[in-house]
Amino acid sequence: MQTVSAREVIAAIFGAALLFSSSAWPAPQDANERGLVNSVRKSELKAFALLEEIVNINSGTMNFEGVKKVADVVRPRFEALGFEVRWEDGASYGRAGHLIAERAGGGPHVLLIGHLDTVFEPDHPFQRYERKGERANGPATADMKGGIVVGLAALQAMQEQKVLDDLRITVVLHGDEEDSGTPLEAARATLIAAAKDADIAIGLENADDDPKTAVVARRSSSRWQIKVTATSAHSSQIFTEQVGAGAINELARILYRFYDELRGEDYLTFNPGLIAGSTQLEYVPEPLRAQASGKDNIVAPEAIASGDLRAITLQQREQTKERMRKIVAAHLPGTRSTIEFDDGYPPMAPTQGNEKLLAMYDAVSRDLGYGPVAAVDPRKAGAADISFAADHVEMALDGLGLLGGDSHTPQEFADLRTFQTQAQRLAVLLYRLGKEGRR
């Protein structure tokens, strides 16, 4: 059999995907595709049992023992599929750690991304899995222990059809997606390294919980903090040459100019989450809070604001930061202002490669009878771990996990009817990516 390089495979896939229609791929009459669908159908009861088991293990981000316990439950499932699995201890970034599973094979190198942790710590009352018909309530049923179950079901189906060897696969399941460890560079170093060696990244998040959509772009997530100092004096002296405008007026100027000059650009948002100013000010960044005290007849010597910045590309983010710095620098008389940025999640920029992978996924969905799949509006897609990988691969797509609703709330649920849709689509997509490597 003639072999081709991974990059040649990607090029061939790109060419096929240019048609952006289901005609780019054969209908699911391939015996392997029919076998994949049947395998997923038969796996449903075991998949739901696994979902219940891991949902009932509390794995709030700061419950290190619980996060590791979930990893210990899913680890043998990957090992049974021929993956070499290791646990990366998270002590260097203050978290439990990550589960990494790797499997050798031919064809493109696919990176599957998910997470083990939840927002619900052990002291939260929302702890247990409860099924009512086709609806399963419980912490992380949708976000995103359900995605882990979908990924395992697709890989198991490929193993049963003896097509898993057509791909090289790496799985990274973070233990701190909901509350990332610090330094962030250390917490995401393994994912970035895996992405640099991969061709395709697929996220098993639930995205906007719509089976008709998937994610080709996510916005970045950064924090900013403004500190203002000024001359304090009796309020009767404000605006004089000796006193100036005071810290609170300067902060108000900055925030208004942000609003006036920066709003309206596509996919760019900036939000002040906390502002405070007075004679005495105590500010704590984590958990975010401030306490101020003073008098109306004293010019405030201190003011502070912190907020959120989101952009669709690195260029948009960096240009916006520079514009914000210039606004801050144009201070009022008698004041001194600084702004600092803390970049968290990078953007998953909308690329041609991502659009092409969506076209393939759309074709798979149509061929399986599940209808078209379109891109999620980036305004509806929050930050996610795939953003750390997307810039390093040829193609990336997110939102392929189990779907439901009300994530991060005590009403979170998974729509169990979407298990078949999502697992079948993922299995056939992976199969078709691997099939290109045999041509």
Secondary structure as GFF3:
##gff-version 3
##sequence-region A 1 439
A	DSSP	alpha_helix	6	17	.	.	.	ID=ss1
A	DSSP	three_ten_helix	22	24	.	.	.	ID=ss2
A	DSSP	alpha_helix	31	42	.	.	.	ID=ss3
A	DSSP	alpha_helix	44	55	.	.	.	ID=ss4
A	DSSP	alpha_helix	64	80	.	.	.	ID=ss5
A	DSSP	beta_strand	84	89	.	.	.	ID=ss6
A	DSSP	three_ten_helix	91	93	.	.	.	ID=ss7
A	DSSP	beta_strand	97	103	.	.	.	ID=ss8
A	DSSP	beta_strand	109	115	.	.	.	ID=ss9
A	DSSP	beta_strand	130	132	.	.	.	ID=ss10
A	DSSP	beta_strand	135	137	.	.	.	ID=ss11
A	DSSP	alpha_helix	145	160	.	.	.	ID=ss12
A	DSSP	three_ten_helix	164	166	.	.	.	ID=ss13
A	DSSP	beta_strand	168	174	.	.	.	ID=ss14
A	DSSP	alpha_helix	184	187	.	.	.	ID=ss15
A	DSSP	alpha_helix	189	196	.	.	.	ID=ss16
A	DSSP	beta_strand	200	203	.	.	.	ID=ss17
A	DSSP	beta_strand	213	214	.	.	.	ID=ss18
A	DSSP	beta_strand	221	230	.	.	.	ID=ss19
A	DSSP	three_ten_helix	235	237	.	.	.	ID=ss20
A	DSSP	alpha_helix	247	262	.	.	.	ID=ss21
A	DSSP	beta_strand	269	278	.	.	.	ID=ss22
A	DSSP	beta_strand	280	285	.	.	.	ID=ss23
A	DSSP	beta_strand	288	293	.	.	.	ID=ss24
A	DSSP	beta_strand	302	310	.	.	.	ID=ss25
A	DSSP	alpha_helix	314	329	.	.	.	ID=ss26
A	DSSP	beta_strand	335	345	.	.	.	ID=ss27
A	DSSP	alpha_helix	352	367	.	.	.	ID=ss28
A	DSSP	beta_strand	374	375	.	.	.	ID=ss29
A	DSSP	three_ten_helix	378	380	.	.	.	ID=ss30
A	DSSP	alpha_helix	386	390	.	.	.	ID=ss31
A	DSSP	beta_strand	395	397	.	.	.	ID=ss32
A	DSSP	beta_strand	404	405	.	.	.	ID=ss33
A	DSSP	beta_strand	413	415	.	.	.	ID=ss34
A	DSSP	alpha_helix	418	436	.	.	.	ID=ss35
###
